[in-house]
Amino acid sequence: MGLHSLEFFNLGNTLHVPVSDLVLENLLKVKAKRVMKLPRNGDVLFTHANISLAQREFGYKPMTDLQIGLKKFVRWYEKYYGSGKKSDY
């Protein structure tokens, strides 16, 4: 390896969450276009984060509920990038 070493920290939550819960169609008030039936071979039904390194190194403890975090993300995204509606252009 070179002179610099990088570490990556997963800052999610340890709860198992259905991947379908991460679809933002309700928060964005749009219908998601489903192009294939899920799960496909190799897809996961649930996801969760392994935060053990962040806990050990920083004392990280997730405190934001997923739905609250997703709402905050959508508000930030729409403020920063616009809502994607024609009135934004």
C-alpha positions in Angstrom: 0.0 0.0 0.0 1.1 3.6 -0.5 2.0 6.2 2.0 -1.5 7.0 3.0 -3.9 4.6 4.6 -7.7 5.2 4.5 -10.4 3.9 6.9 -14.1 3.9 6.1 -16.7 4.1 8.8 -20.3 2.9 8.3 -22.6 5.4 10.1 -25.9 3.6 9.7 -28.0 1.8 12.1 -27.8 -1.8 13.3 -31.5 -2.6 12.8 -32.5 -4.8 9.9 -34.5 -2.7 7.5 -36.4 -3.9 4.4 -34.8 -2.4 1.3 -38.3 -1.4 0.2 -38.4 1.0 3.2 -35.6 3.0 1.5 -37.7 3.8 -1.6 -38.5 7.5 -1.2 -41.7 7.6 -3.3 -43.9 8.6 -0.3 -41.6 11.3 0.9 -41.1 12.7 -2.7 -44.8 12.3 -3.5 -44.0 10.5 -6.7 -44.7 6.9 -7.8 -41.5 4.9 -8.2 -41.1 3.3 -11.6 -40.7 -0.4 -11.0 -38.6 -1.9 -13.9 -38.3 -5.4 -12.4 -39.7 -7.5 -9.7 -37.6 -7.6 -6.6 -35.7 -9.3 -5.2 -33.7 -10.6 -8.1 -31.0 -13.2 -7.8 -28.3 -11.8 -5.5 -30.4 -8.9 -4.2 -30.9 -8.5 -0.4 -34.3 -8.2 1.2 -32.9 -6.4 4.3 -30.0 -4.2 5.0 -28.2 -3.0 8.1 -25.0 -1.4 9.0 -22.0 -2.9 10.8 -21.1 0.1 13.0 -18.6 -1.7 15.3 -15.6 0.3 14.1 -17.3 3.6 14.5 -18.5 2.6 17.9 -15.0 1.5 19.0 -13.2 4.5 17.5 -15.7 7.3 18.1 -18.3 6.0 20.6 -20.8 6.3 17.8 -24.4 5.6 18.8 -27.2 6.0 16.2 -29.9 8.3 17.5 -32.0 9.3 14.5 -35.0 7.1 13.5 -34.7 6.0 9.9 -38.0 7.6 8.8 -37.0 10.9 10.4 -33.6 10.7 8.8 -35.0 10.0 5.4 -37.4 13.0 5.8 -34.5 15.3 6.7 -32.5 14.0 3.7 -35.3 14.7 1.3 -35.8 18.2 2.7 -32.1 18.9 2.4 -32.0 17.4 -1.1 -34.9 19.4 -2.4 -33.5 22.6 -0.9 -30.1 22.0 -2.4 -31.1 20.6 -5.8 -34.7 21.6 -6.1 -37.7 19.3 -6.1 -37.3 18.3 -9.7 -40.6 19.8 -10.6 -40.8 22.0 -13.8 -41.2 25.1 -11.6 -37.6 24.6 -10.4 -36.2 25.1 -13.9 
